[in-house]
Amino acid sequence: MASRVAEETACESASAEWLRFATGLGHASATMALGDLLDDEWVWDDDLDAGIEAASLFVKAAELGAPGALEKARKAALQLGEHFEEGEGPEADEQAQLWFEKAAGLGCPEGRYAVGCRLVEPGPRHDPVRAFPELLASAKAGFQAAFWVVAECFRKGAGVACDPVQSLVWYRRAAEEHNDLDARY
């Protein structure tokens, strides 16, 4: 049994080396496969460095045109932001913000929502003018949690001119989505 595990580990290591070689040559599928391999290491072995490298590889694979890579890059960046958000201290907070901004920059609605929420809340990052476009883009992309926050921004004039009509539009949309969820469950 031990020799079989050692054999499988050696095979995985050799595969990873070939994938690294092909990635270095700009091969999109190899870049994506190496990202998947490292993403698995992060998930199963709790190897944060592997997760960070996987996110970068998914971005590179997307730039090379690998199908599905952009969505994986968005998801990986969002997960890294969430991971660091659970940490303590200013360094973890900075890393969380960095990864949420990367997710947002890749067009991830959840990432845009996270960035917007972190900027609209009172605190050291408080910047509702920067927060509102992120929140609105997230809501327009259909991320339901953003509907209520956008309505609140319009109601309070946080980062946008106070607009009771738009506020009501977004409150209604939030309520409709909530009712749809209730009907489904």
C-alpha positions in Angstrom: 0.0 0.0 0.0 2.8 2.5 0.9 4.6 1.8 -2.4 1.4 2.5 -4.3 1.0 5.9 -2.5 4.6 6.7 -3.2 4.1 5.7 -6.9 1.0 7.9 -7.2 2.8 10.9 -5.5 5.8 10.5 -7.9 3.4 10.4 -10.9 1.6 13.6 -9.7 4.9 15.3 -9.3 6.1 14.4 -12.8 2.7 15.5 -14.2 3.1 18.8 -12.4 6.6 19.3 -13.8 5.4 18.7 -17.4 2.5 21.1 -16.8 4.9 23.7 -15.5 7.1 23.2 -18.6 4.1 23.6 -21.0 2.8 26.6 -19.0 6.2 28.2 -19.5 5.8 27.8 -23.2 2.4 29.5 -23.1 0.1 26.5 -23.5 -3.4 27.5 -22.4 -4.7 24.0 -21.5 -1.6 23.2 -19.5 -1.8 26.5 -17.7 -5.4 25.7 -16.8 -4.6 22.1 -15.8 -1.8 23.3 -13.5 -4.1 25.8 -12.0 -6.6 23.0 -11.3 -3.9 20.9 -9.8 -2.8 23.7 -7.4 -6.4 24.6 -6.6 -6.9 21.0 -5.5 -3.8 21.3 -3.3 -5.3 24.4 -1.7 -8.7 22.8 -1.1 -7.5 19.4 0.1 -4.2 20.2 1.7 -5.0 23.7 2.9 -1.9 25.0 1.0 -2.6 28.8 0.7 0.5 29.3 -1.5 -1.0 26.8 -4.0 -4.3 28.7 -4.0 -2.6 32.0 -4.7 -0.6 30.4 -7.6 -3.7 28.7 -8.9 -5.5 32.1 -9.1 -2.7 33.6 -11.0 -2.5 30.7 -13.4 -6.3 30.9 -14.1 -5.9 34.5 -15.0 -3.0 33.6 -17.3 -5.0 30.8 -18.8 -7.9 33.2 -19.4 -5.5 35.6 -21.2 -4.3 32.7 -23.3 -7.9 31.9 -24.2 -8.6 28.7 -22.2 -12.3 28.0 -22.0 -13.7 28.4 -18.5 -10.5 30.0 -17.1 -12.0 33.4 -16.5 -14.7 32.0 -14.3 -12.2 29.9 -12.4 -10.0 33.0 -11.9 -13.0 35.0 -10.6 -13.9 32.2 -8.2 -10.3 31.7 -6.9 -9.8 35.4 -6.3 -13.1 35.6 -4.4 -12.3 32.6 -2.3 -8.9 34.0 -1.4 -10.6 37.3 -0.4 -13.0 35.3 1.8 -10.1 33.3 3.3 -8.2 36.4 4.3 -11.3 38.2 5.5 -11.6 35.5 8.1 -8.1 36.3 9.3 -7.2 38.8 12.0 -5.2 42.0 11.8 -4.5 44.7 9.3 -2.3 42.4 7.1 -5.2 39.9 6.6 -7.6 42.8 5.9 -5.3 44.2 3.3 -4.9 40.8 1.6 -8.7 40.4 1.7 -9.2 43.8 0.0 -6.5 43.0 -2.6 -8.2 39.7 -3.6 -11.7 41.1 -3.6 -10.4 43.9 -5.9 -8.8 41.3 -8.2 -12.1 39.4 -8.3 -14.0 42.7 -9.0 -11.4 43.5 -11.7 -12.1 40.2 -13.4 -15.8 41.1 -13.5 -17.0 38.9 -10.6 -20.3 40.3 -9.2 -19.7 38.9 -5.8 -16.2 40.5 -5.8 -17.6 43.8 -6.7 -20.2 43.5 -4.0 -17.5 42.7 -1.4 -15.4 45.7 -2.5 -18.4 47.9 -2.4 -19.5 46.8 1.0 -16.1 47.2 2.5 -15.9 50.7 1.1 -19.4 51.8 2.1 -19.1 50.7 5.7 -17.7 53.2 8.2 -14.1 52.6 8.9 -10.6 53.3 7.6 -11.6 52.4 4.0 -14.9 54.4 4.0 -15.4 55.8 0.5 -19.0 55.6 -0.6 -18.2 57.4 -3.9 -15.9 54.5 -4.9 -18.3 51.9 -3.3 -21.4 52.8 -5.2 -20.3 51.9 -8.7 -19.1 48.5 -7.5 -22.4 47.8 -5.7 -24.5 49.0 -8.7 -22.4 46.9 -11.2 -22.9 43.9 -8.9 -26.7 44.5 -8.6 -27.0 45.0 -12.4 -25.2 41.7 -12.9 -27.9 40.0 -10.9 -26.2 39.5 -7.5 -29.2 39.6 -5.2 -27.4 40.7 -2.0 -26.4 43.9 -3.8 -30.1 45.0 -4.5 -30.8 46.0 -0.9 -27.5 47.8 -0.5 -28.0 49.8 -3.7 -31.5 50.8 -2.6 -30.0 52.0 0.7 -27.3 54.0 -1.1 -30.0 55.7 -3.2 -32.1 56.3 -0.1 -29.3 57.8 2.0 -27.4 59.4 -0.8 -24.3 57.3 0.0 -21.9 57.7 -3.0 -24.7 58.8 -5.2 -27.3 61.6 -5.3 -30.3 60.8 -3.1 -33.0 59.4 -5.4 -36.2 58.0 -3.7 -37.5 56.7 -7.0 -34.4 54.6 -7.7 -34.3 53.5 -4.1 -37.9 52.2 -4.5 -37.0 50.4 -7.7 -34.1 48.5 -6.0 -36.1 47.8 -2.8 -38.8 46.3 -5.0 -36.3 44.2 -6.9 -34.9 43.0 -3.6 -38.3 42.1 -2.4 -39.2 40.3 -5.6 -36.1 38.2 -5.5 -36.8 37.4 -1.8 -40.3 36.3 -2.7 -38.9 34.2 -5.6 -36.6 32.5 -3.1 -39.5 31.8 -0.7 -41.5 30.3 -3.5 -38.7 28.0 -4.5 -38.1 26.6 -1.0 
